[in-house]
Amino acid sequence: MSQQKFLALCPKFTAALSLLGSTYILEHVATSAKRRRQPYHRILFGMSLMDLTFAVKNFLTTWPIPADAGIYLASGTTETCTAAGFFGHAASLSSSLYNGSLTAYFLLTIRYRWFPRKFARRAEAWAHSVPLLVGWSTALAALPLRLFNPIEWVSEADRITCSK
């Protein structure tokens, strides 16, 4: 049970730090017209929005898991557990792919000497659409297939499911 408590509580602290960092970046970009005009900051904004969504899901840890699962602090339902899996999958995959977009931005602007305006015109649409479409469409495709159920918590021996 102490392992379950640790696994339920530890992510709340790390997710809180991520929430603060992502919120700061979102506010930093959103409140400056100069930063909003730069492709780098727009990509960073999209990545931070996905990070914020994932951090909220991580902060919830075991709360969305059905209450009768016997997991520490579990107080949800099958639906809340599925929703947490949906948002967690979509946001984490989108955020990872946004990291790739940021890498592509640096590659094109540093190595190939594209100006930010050229990147915005020729590649920025892809830098946003690929992470968002892949992350959220795969999450949508997984819903009817019930791929967010079951989830594993603690170990394979203690496998639990979101549904009964």
Secondary structure, 3 states (H helix, E strand, C coil): CHHHHHHHHHHHHHHHHHHHHHHHHHHHHHCCHHHHCCHHHHHHHHHHHHHHHHHHHHHHCCCCCEHHHCCCCCCECHHHHHHHHHHHHHHHHHHHHHHHHHHHHHHHHHHCCCCHHHHHHHCHHHHHHHHHHHHHHHHHHHCCCCCCCCECCCCHHHCECCCC
